[in-house]
Amino acid sequence: MDPKRLKSVALFEGLSHKDLERLGRWADEVDVPEGKELIRQGRSAFEFFVIEDGTADVTRDGAPVGTLGPSDFFGELGLLQRVPRTATVVATSPMRLIVMARREFGSMEAAMPGVARQLRARLDERLVRDFGGAEGDAASDGVPARLIIVTLGVSDLGRSQAFYDALGWERTSSSQESICWYRTADSYVGLFAREELARDANLPAEPRAPFGGVTLAICVDSEAAVTAAIEAASRAGAKIVKPPVRAEWGGFSGYFTDPDGHPWEVAFNPNFPIGEDGRVTIP
């Protein structure tokens, strides 16, 4: 697309004409009508958008969040992280948008690493503002205490999907061939190819040790429920690494591992009450 149009957008301020010319190779320009739903909360995220002309409303969980206009951008989480959309955006007027898909952004990063770092820094600033201080639950120099997704690196996505399906877990509609999500009481568990996950985190995909220093826990409301869950996991193909036993801290728990060795504890702790919504309260 025309680099002059990119230059008029605040996100791309400071980039040279040559950089803008190259950047235009990976961006598209689209027109959308009033009323068009541009992204929907919970759906898969593949691209991000910059508004050239027009306006749009943003809602989260059905509640109004704000209004977007020229030079605003949205959907950047689809570029920076592999998570479902966190809000819904609907055009409130005819709009002209600059669109960049995740694949094109990856190509641009490889060809223009310096420019990519600048854009990532600006996108990160927006994430901190919108999901940190702007929501009031984190100081401007802090990190929001909000664990929403645990993504497990797996060697065979199909095998792992079959295992978690067999546990009876609900797979979200936004799941796809390359990544899938399971809904839990107050968070999501993602499954993604281990090497791809390491690459996404900019970490080496070293051979997995028998214990990686992390365990995942499922809390239930009785000793009988612990035993039943461990037995169900075994039927689904889990390896039982610790049968249920009474723990020295006063509860009852056991451990199983999934096909990739990720360890799950199933525990009953009388001091951690479980609400009607399935959420645990730790005093």
N, C-alpha and C positions, 0 to 999 in steps of 0.2 A: 504494500500500500504506500501512498504518498508520504514520504518522510516529513513534509511540511505539516501534515495533519497530526503526526505523532508529536511534533515539536510543541504544538499548542496545548498538550496535555501535561498537567503538573507532574505526574508520575515520571515523565521522561525528561524533565528539566535538567539541563546541565550536560546532556549527551550531545556529542558532536554530530554534525550533519552526516558524516560517514557512518557513525554508529547507528543513527536513526535510519539511514538507508538500508543498512544490513538488518537491523531489527525488523524493518517492515516486511522482510521476506518470510518471517514466521508469524506475522499477525494478519488477521482478516478484518474487514470492515463490513458490518451487517446493519440493515434497517429492520426495525420491528414495530408493529402497530401498538396503539394504546390497548391496554388490557392483557397483553401478552405476559404469561408467566415465564420469567427468565430462568429462575432456579427455584427448586422446592426443597424445603427442609426435609432431611432424611434421605434424599436421593443421592446417587453417586455423583462425585465431583470430578470433572474432566478438564475444565477450563476456567479462566477468569475473564472479567469484562471491565473495560474502561468506558465511561460515558462521554461521548463527544457532544451529543445534543439530546435533550429530553429529560424526563424525570421518572423516578420509580419509588414505590413504597416498599419498606422492609418490615417483615413481621417475623417474630420468633415465638413458637408455641401459640400461634394465633393472636398474639398481642403486638400492637404497633411498636416498632423500634426506632424508625426514623425515615427520612426522605432523602433520596440521592439525586444529584444533578450533575451538570457538566463538570468534567475532570475527576469526579468521584469514581472509585472502582470497587468491585465486589467479586466474590467467588475466589479470592486469592488462596483460601484454604485448600481448594482443589489443586492448586499449583504447588503449594508448600508441603502439604501433608495428604496422605491417602485416607481421608475420612469423609463420611457423608456430609452433605450440606447442613449448615447449622442455622440457616434462616431461609425464608421465602422472599423472593424479590419479584414484584409485578410492575410492569410499565404503566405509568399514569398519563402518558402522552406518547405520541410517536417518538421513537428513539433511534439514534445512530450510535452504534457500539463498535469498539475495537475489541476483538476477541483473540485470545491466545490459548491454545490447548496445551495440556501438560506435555504431550509428546514434543510439540514445537518448542516449548520452553526448555525442555531437556536438550534439544538440538542446539538452541541458541546458547545455553550454558556451556556446551562443549566448544562452540565456535567463538564465543565472546565472553570468557569467564569474568573479565573485569566488569563489564556491563551487567552481567547476571548478578554479581555480588552487590552492585549498587541497587538493582531492582529488588533483590531479596531483602536488603536492609530496609528499604522503604516499605515493603510489604510487611515485614516483621513489625515495624513501628505501628502499622495500622492494627495488626493482631493484638499487640500489647494494649493499644488504646481501647479497642472494641471488646476484648475479652479479659482485660485486666482492670485498670482504673475506671474505665467508662461504665462498668457494671457495678463498681463500688465494693468489690470483694477482694481487691488487692491494691496495695500501695503502688505508686508509680515506679518504685524501685524494687518491687517484690514480684513473686510468681504466684498466680492464682492457685489456691489449693483445691484443684478440681480434677480428679482422676476420672476421665470419661471413657477412655479406650485402652485396653491392654491388647497389643498386637503380638501374636505368637509367630515366630518364624518357623516354617514347616518345610520338610523335604518333598512331600507329596501332597499337594493341596486336596486332590480328590479323596485320598485316603483319610486325611484329617477331617474333611467335611463329613464323610461317611461316619466317622467316629463321633463327632459332636452332634450330628443328626441323631445317631443311635442313643445318645444320652437323653434325647428328648428336648434339646434346646431349640429355641425359635430362631431360624435364620431370617435376616431382614430382606425385604424386597430389593434393596439396593445392592445386594451381593451380586458378584459377577464371576466370570471364569478365572480372573487373576487374583481376586481378593474377595473374602466374604466376612460377614459380621453376624454375631449372635447377640441377641438382646438378653441382658440379665436384669436383676431387680433395679439397679441404678447405674449401670454402665454397660459397655459393649466389649465383647471379646472378638478380635479380628484374627483372621488366618491369612498369611501372606508368605510367598516363597522366601525361604531363609536368606538366600544370597541377595535377592532383590531388596529385602528389608535392611540388610546390612549396608547395601549400596545407598539406600535412601537415607540412612542415618550417618553415612560417611564413616563407617567402621569396617574393619576387616572381617570377612566371614570365616573366622577360624573354626577348626573342628570343635564340635560341641563336647564339653566335659560332662561326665555323668551328673554332676550337680553344678548349676550355673550361678548359685548364690541367691536365687529367688524362688519362692514358693507362692502359689495362689491358693486362696482359701474360700470355701463355700461353707457358710454357717447355716445350720439347721436347728430345729427347735426341740430335739429330743435325742437320746442315745439310740433309740430304735430307728430314727430317721437317718442317723449316721450309718448304721449297719445296712439299711435298705439302699442308701445311695451308693455305698461302696460295692454292694452286690450288683446293682444296676450297671455301674461303671465296668465291672468285670465282664458282665454279659455283653457290653458294647465293645469289648476288646481291650480294655485298660489292663495294665500290669499293676497288681496290688503290691506296693512296695512296703506298706505297713498296715497290717490288719487293724481294725478298730480296737483301741484299748483305752482304759481309763487313764487320764493324764494327771501328772503331778500338780497341775494348776487347777484341778478340780473339775475338769470337763471330760469329754470323751471324743476321740478323733482317730482318723486313719488317713492314709495317703494312697493315691494311685497316680500313675503317669500315663500321658496320652501317647500316641504312636511315635512322637518325636522326643519323648522323655520329659516333657514339661510336667513338673510335679504339682498335683492338686491335693490340698488337704480338705477333708470333710469333717467339720467339727461342731460339737454342741458345747457351748459355753454358757452356763447359767447366769453369768454376770453380763452377758451381751444380749439384751432383749431384741427380739425381731418384731417389727411392726407389721400391721396388716398388709402394707405394701411390699413386704419382703425385705425392707431395709433394716440394717443392723445399727444399733446405737452402742457405741463404746464409750463408757463414762470416762 
